Amino acid sequence: MITIQVRKRELAGHLVRMSDNRAVKKVFLGKTEGRRKAARPEFRWFDCIENELKSMSVKTWRNKSEDRHAWDVDVEETLVKT
């Protein structure tokens, strides 16, 4: 479980550092069109990552992830904390 959380954070940092015209980034950051079933919340993958990081008191993670070295240190610290 811990390895999955670390890998998700590494991927989130990678996606934030990608250029805006990449299709992968557009898919992950984009909002879905249409309607979902009544019981389904409208969470995106990035929303779940943000909620996890907020619960761990990590703020401004998108700005931190722009600096690859600082983000790697933060990811490693979260691994040690858990």
Backbone bond lengths (Angstrom), bond angles and torsions (degrees), N, CA, C in turn:
res aa  C-N    CA-C-N  psi(-1)  N-CA   C-N-CA  omega(-1)  CA-C   N-CA-C  phi
1 M - - - 1.450 - - 1.526 110.77 -
2 I 1.314 116.69 -42.62 1.460 120.14 -178.98 1.519 110.04 -65.06
3 T 1.308 117.58 -39.53 1.465 121.14 -179.81 1.527 110.35 -63.08
4 I 1.313 117.16 -38.37 1.462 120.94 179.08 1.520 110.34 -64.38
5 Q 1.318 117.56 -43.48 1.461 121.24 179.55 1.529 110.94 -62.60
6 V 1.314 117.08 -41.84 1.461 120.89 179.75 1.521 110.15 -65.13
7 R 1.315 117.30 -45.18 1.460 120.76 -179.55 1.529 111.56 -63.94
8 K 1.347 117.40 -37.14 1.459 120.60 176.97 1.517 110.71 -63.05
9 R 1.319 117.20 -40.67 1.470 120.73 179.13 1.523 110.99 -68.51
10 E 1.318 116.90 -38.34 1.467 119.92 176.94 1.527 110.55 -62.72
11 L 1.326 116.77 -43.96 1.458 121.11 179.20 1.524 111.03 -65.49
12 A 1.328 117.57 -39.15 1.468 120.68 178.44 1.520 110.44 -61.65
13 G 1.314 117.29 -43.20 1.461 120.69 176.95 1.516 111.45 -62.52
14 H 1.319 116.62 -40.53 1.466 121.12 178.88 1.529 110.45 -63.06
15 L 1.328 116.94 -43.07 1.457 120.65 -178.94 1.528 111.70 -66.96
16 V 1.318 117.36 -36.37 1.459 120.02 178.35 1.520 110.64 -66.26
17 R 1.327 117.52 -36.24 1.457 120.78 -179.10 1.530 113.07 -76.43
18 M 1.332 118.35 -15.23 1.468 121.76 -179.83 1.524 110.89 -64.21
19 S 1.317 116.51 154.98 1.462 119.64 175.22 1.532 109.16 -70.58
20 D 1.318 115.23 152.51 1.463 120.63 -173.49 1.525 114.05 -68.97
21 N 1.316 118.60 -18.95 1.458 119.76 -178.00 1.530 113.47 -87.75
22 R 1.326 118.15 -0.18 1.474 120.93 178.47 1.525 110.09 -73.77
23 A 1.316 116.95 137.29 1.459 122.10 -177.17 1.530 111.76 -63.59
24 V 1.324 116.97 -36.86 1.462 120.68 -178.79 1.533 110.43 -61.93
25 K 1.319 116.26 -42.95 1.459 120.01 -179.87 1.528 110.70 -67.23
26 K 1.318 117.00 -39.15 1.461 120.22 178.40 1.522 111.03 -61.79
27 V 1.320 117.10 -39.19 1.462 121.01 -179.46 1.526 110.36 -66.81
28 F 1.333 117.60 -45.41 1.454 120.25 -177.17 1.521 112.88 -71.41
29 L 1.313 118.39 -33.14 1.456 120.67 -178.33 1.514 113.55 -91.49
30 G 1.319 116.90 -15.97 1.457 120.68 -174.88 1.512 113.46 -72.18
31 K 1.307 113.98 154.41 1.464 121.05 174.12 1.522 108.20 -91.54
32 T 1.313 116.46 144.11 1.455 120.41 178.93 1.521 109.46 -80.62
33 E 1.298 115.62 147.21 1.453 121.86 178.47 1.516 108.76 -95.27
34 G 1.283 116.68 156.76 1.450 120.72 176.80 1.519 111.82 90.50
35 R 1.321 114.89 -165.44 1.455 120.39 -176.18 1.517 110.19 -121.14
36 R 1.317 114.57 148.56 1.455 120.32 174.59 1.518 108.90 -100.99
37 K 1.315 115.51 170.51 1.454 119.43 175.58 1.522 109.06 -63.33
38 A 1.290 116.51 158.90 1.462 121.66 -173.95 1.531 112.78 -60.42
39 A 1.306 117.91 -31.74 1.462 120.64 -175.34 1.528 113.19 -86.53
40 R 1.319 118.36 -7.11 1.462 120.99 -174.36 1.531 111.10 -95.94
41 P 1.335 117.97 123.11 1.466 118.97 175.19 1.531 110.59 -73.43
42 E 1.311 116.32 156.76 1.462 120.53 -177.21 1.521 110.99 -93.91
43 F 1.330 117.16 57.20 1.454 121.31 178.68 1.516 110.05 -91.61
44 R 1.309 114.64 139.03 1.450 120.76 171.72 1.519 107.18 -100.44
45 W 1.321 116.83 169.92 1.462 121.21 179.48 1.514 110.17 -60.33
46 F 1.345 117.37 -41.87 1.458 121.04 179.67 1.525 111.28 -64.46
47 D 1.327 117.55 -34.72 1.464 120.31 178.27 1.527 110.42 -63.07
48 C 1.303 117.05 -40.60 1.464 120.87 178.91 1.527 110.75 -65.91
49 I 1.327 117.48 -40.85 1.464 121.25 177.73 1.526 109.46 -62.28
50 E 1.343 117.07 -45.25 1.459 120.44 -179.91 1.521 111.22 -61.26
51 N 1.316 117.41 -41.31 1.465 120.43 178.92 1.526 111.75 -64.06
52 E 1.329 116.88 -40.82 1.469 120.11 177.71 1.519 111.33 -62.94
53 L 1.331 116.27 -44.33 1.461 120.05 -178.23 1.528 111.75 -70.04
54 K 1.339 117.55 -34.36 1.460 119.67 175.71 1.522 110.93 -64.20
55 S 1.315 116.90 -38.71 1.463 119.99 179.36 1.522 111.66 -66.76
56 M 1.344 116.48 -21.52 1.460 121.05 178.30 1.529 111.28 -98.85
57 S 1.328 117.52 11.12 1.471 124.43 178.25 1.523 113.01 63.56
58 V 1.321 117.20 32.71 1.464 121.23 175.18 1.522 107.01 -98.77
59 K 1.322 116.28 111.62 1.462 120.76 -178.15 1.515 109.32 -108.02
60 T 1.286 116.18 158.34 1.470 124.79 -178.81 1.528 111.57 49.39
61 W 1.306 116.66 47.76 1.455 120.71 -176.12 1.524 111.72 -69.25
62 R 1.313 116.92 -29.77 1.469 118.00 179.96 1.526 110.70 -67.26
63 N 1.325 117.26 -38.40 1.464 120.23 177.30 1.529 110.32 -68.21
64 K 1.324 116.51 -40.30 1.463 120.08 179.57 1.527 111.40 -65.29
65 S 1.314 116.88 -35.58 1.458 119.39 -175.61 1.531 112.22 -72.09
66 E 1.328 117.94 -15.60 1.466 120.01 176.41 1.529 110.97 -63.69
67 D 1.330 116.98 -32.80 1.462 121.63 175.90 1.522 107.39 -92.71
68 R 1.301 116.56 105.87 1.462 122.18 -173.02 1.525 112.78 -57.76
69 H 1.329 117.05 -44.19 1.459 120.28 -177.81 1.532 111.03 -65.28
70 A 1.326 117.56 -44.92 1.467 120.96 179.65 1.527 110.57 -64.00
71 W 1.323 116.70 -37.82 1.459 119.88 179.74 1.526 110.92 -67.48
72 D 1.329 117.42 -40.46 1.462 120.63 177.68 1.527 110.71 -61.24
73 V 1.323 116.72 -39.19 1.463 120.73 178.25 1.528 109.63 -65.12
74 D 1.321 117.83 -43.45 1.466 121.34 178.76 1.524 111.69 -62.79
75 V 1.320 116.71 -41.31 1.464 120.38 178.82 1.521 110.31 -63.39
76 E 1.322 116.70 -42.80 1.456 120.73 178.31 1.527 111.17 -64.33
77 E 1.339 117.82 -37.75 1.464 120.78 178.19 1.521 111.26 -64.93
78 T 1.328 117.47 -38.86 1.456 119.27 178.46 1.521 110.40 -67.06
79 L 1.328 116.77 -31.43 1.466 120.13 176.74 1.531 109.96 -65.92
80 V 1.323 116.86 -40.56 1.454 120.60 -179.13 1.530 110.51 -69.54
81 K 1.342 117.32 -37.90 1.464 121.41 -178.39 1.510 112.80 -65.09
82 T 1.340 116.92 -32.55 1.471 119.37 -175.71 1.484 113.35 -87.97
